[in-house]
Amino acid sequence: MHAEQILMLLAAAVAAGWVDAVVGGGGLIQLPVLLLVNPGQPVATALATNKLGSIAGTTSAAIAYARKAKPDVRVAVPASVLALCCAAGGALCASAISSDVLKPVIMVVLLTVAAIVVLKPDLGRVPRLVLRTRRRLAAAVLVPGVAIAFYDGLVGPGTGTFLVVAFTTLLGMDFVDASATSKIINAGTNLGALVVFAAQGHVLWAVGLAMAVCNATGAQLGARMAIRHGAGFVRVILLCVVGALVLKLAYEQFA
């Protein structure tokens, strides 16, 4: 790679770490740049290297949030264990299932997320009193730990956003605490997918490790800003990221 391509990747990693720490969706920035600077590489190589960069950011953000926010460890720990396994399963299926089949489904889900956030302006602004029955807690573990984790291993971008909305909806968290909880699980999904991709020999280690440092730097900045500015700030970033994901998928689908 040329020097300007490396600089572009590192800058994208910082930006992706920031966005991912605030509300998820850092893959929207990092993965396209990886594909752009090295268009001849297999898609699995870009996905694998993206995971190496991302796991440093999500882990860094999880530590930053744990100091100031209130992640629900009772939900996050079992969900992250499930997520590690299910993301690995998604990564194993990544080469067998065409992403073109999934894009329309993902667009519908994202539009639904945007509609929920817009139509319920109080969602995630402050914690809601929710009766945490066994069924609701089970859903809060299984939806992120199985369904969203499998998606992360299979495709990836938007995982953190889905996790944040899941926790605000199911457990009544505000956006900051939901982001804090989601980072623990997102670290598990990244690790599960990375182990599979590494075993298959897809990871560009030198590039990925450099991106990991930059992603972690961006994640620290993003987590601190989210904690400082609160749920209203995170809500705005959430809507921007969802909108960008929808536009990206629509362009890829219809271009």
Helices and strands as residue ranges (DSSP letters): H 3-23, H 27-37, H 43-68, H 73-93, H 99-119, H 134-142, I 143-148, H 149-154, H 159-171, H 175-199, H 205-254
